[in-house]
Amino acid sequence: MTTLEGSVALVTGGSRGIGKALVAALYERGAKKVYATARDPRTITHPDAVPLALEVSDPASVAAAAAQAQDVTVLINNAGASVNANFLDSPVEDVRREFETNFFGPLLVTRAFVPVLERNGGGHILNFHSVLSWVGLAGSYSASKAAFWSQTNSLRLDLRPRGIEVTGLHVGYVDTDMTAKVDAPKSTPESVAAQALDGIESGAFEVLADDISRQVKAGLSADLAALYPQLAA
């Protein structure tokens, strides 16, 4: 289990939405320092956060951020994109762009910070997935999050012997800019952030942050028509 009090955390995508809520919640739980990253660090508004420029899909940017944040003990891979490219009609480059941000981006960040976590005595990584990791309803977004879920499961096995725990978080709709046009029940960023940090502190392998995530995960062993009703027509 990981103690957040006195920790040094880095949150990718820390300027808004869930990332912004995480930065605030980490300080509320006694974190000593929180690096909040964004493409433009001037968008970081928390008065105590350490703004850090980061483009997760750019290896040079990732290396520069890791060089500046050598005291990190908790890494939170929150940054993501929602392109939702259709596999048949959208440009393949749109699919690649989604994977660059949602799969390769956190992989680059994790690879850069694992040596930092190790030098600091071990630590914790939290990866943000989605209920759409398990349901292919959003084209390239679903596929990239499914791949990221698999990456998390592999990293958990690889990193545990090195003293680094890994938690994956799944959630449905959250009241952020990304879902502004969605008319459906939504969790608050603060609720998701609180559950995510509870998962870190309890050493949970996975956090299912809302009812739809719990329902879908429980239904993965059922017939595919239970998840995709159109197949039963």
C-alpha positions, 0 to 999 in steps of 0.5 A: 500500500502507498501512503499519499501523505508526504508523497511527491506526485506527478499528474499528467493532464493536470490543468482541468477535469479529473486531472485538476481534481486529482491535483487538489485531492492529493494536496488535501491528503498531505502530498508534499509536492504535486507536479501538474503537467499540461501542453501549456503549463500556464493553464495550471491554476492550483496555487501550490502545484508545480506546473510542468510542460509535457506532451505525452506523445513526444519522447523529447518532452517526456524525457525533459519532464522526467529530468525535472521531476526526479523526486516523484514517488506517485505517477498518475497517467491521466492525460488522454484524447477522445478522437472516436475514429470510425474504423471503416470511414475515418482516416487511419491517421486519426486512429494512430493519433488516438493510440499515440495519446492513449496508449503510447503516451502513457507508455513513454511516461511510465518508461521514463519515470520507472527509474525515478520511482525505483531510485526513490524506493519504489512507488505507485502508478495509476492509469486512467482507463474507461468503461469503454476499455471493455465495450467497443462502442467508440471506435478508436477510443475504445480500442486505445483504452482496451490496449491501455488496459492490457498494458496496465495488466502487463506492467503490474506484473513487471513492476511489482518485483521492482517495488512499484504498484500499479492501479487501473481506474475505469469510469463511465461519463464524468462531468468534464469538457470531454462529455459536455455534449453528452446527456447522461448521468455523470460522475463528478471529477472530485468523486472520481479523484477521491476513489482513485486516490483511495485505490492507491492508498489501499493498494487496489489493482483496479478501481471501478468508479461508477455503477456502469463500470461495475455492471460492465465488468461483471458482465464480461463473462456473459454472451456478447449479446448482453453487451451488444444488444444489436447482435441479438436482433 
